[in-house]
Amino acid sequence: MAQIRLYSQKQPINKYTSNPLLKSLKAKELWIGNPQDKDGRFINHEYPFWPEAKELWKWQRESNPQKEEKKGDTFKLKVETDTSFLSHKNDVIVWLGHASFFIRLNGVSLITDPVFYNASPVVKRKSALPFDVNLIKGLDYILISHDHRDHLDEKSLNLVYANNPGVKILSGLNMDDWFNKMLKKPNVETASWYQQFSTDTNKIEIYFMPARHWSRRGLTDTNKHLWGSFVIKANGKKIFFSGDTGYGSHLKEVGDIFDGIDVCIIGVGAYKPEWFMSSNHISPSNAVRAANEMRAKHFVPMHYGTFDLSDEPMGEPAQILLKEKSESKLNADLHLLSIGANYQF
């Protein structure tokens, strides 16, 4: 552990890495790949971050000013059991909880960050699944934003992979390390930020985009596997899936590069205390700011109500979003989805 505590993400950039087989959205003079230090650890280009044990200890020791409010919070996400999306080919988004979505766009089906069970022995799932997830078949892609256990779960991944032979996993650089350990001969493609995955572009385009976050599953692999977000584009529609991210200029850049976004899916939970969480998890107010900056038409919040990961009451993100919308601070249409609701757009 001493080695981990002493390591600093302030180490200088040693090299830049990308997938040489994939196209980039940016010219080489503007982006030559994701920066890595001498130990092969990825670095946020705008906000370098390293998880300090002393900061985690400080958070665990300090009192939560919302402790009593949190105890009295009775918020529960509504759950719908609508499986009609399985029998049609319409464009649809179905929230399965936390950062897990079934998305169909232009006849192409995919799932994001499938986590159907507890995130860890101590992080229990608070929202029920809407239906038997074994029913999800015919997937073309699995999108994994990063390796934290509330976004990459081995049991859930194996279930999805077994039910969808031939499905392709799309993720960030070096993430194939995990997939090769979890699955037998997985079909995987990894990308640097701003790179386009090799899909059938007559049907769909999928891009790996920046996120302000970090990665780790063990004691010594911090930031060795690239985190990110996705833009999914087809049939004149554009969806942004944020993965985990703090606020940064990369969110406005999505709107600039893609000339606005039709549906932005952004995390709004696990953001308090903000002095500790803001580097990695965006607050509801900053998520509204980001949706406005990327000129989103529709805003679908996620990453709240399923796992209790931080100090805010479970229902607070939804309350703040409703208030901001009522005060005309959010330009996009707000869609507070129930788990299992079929949102057609």
Secondary structure by P-SEA (a helix, b strand, c coil): cccccccccccccccccccccccccccccccccbbbccccccccccbbbbbcaaaaaaaaaccccaaaaaaacccccccccccccccccccbbbbcccccccccccccccccccccccccccccccccccccccccccccbbbbcccccccccaaaaaaaaaacccbbbbbcccaaaaaaaccccccbbbbccccccccccccbbbbbbbbccccccccccccccccbbbbbbcccbbbbbbccccccaaaaaaaaaaccccbbbbbccccccccccccccccaaaaaaaaaaacccbbbbcccccccccccccaaaaaaaaaaaaacccccccccccccccccc
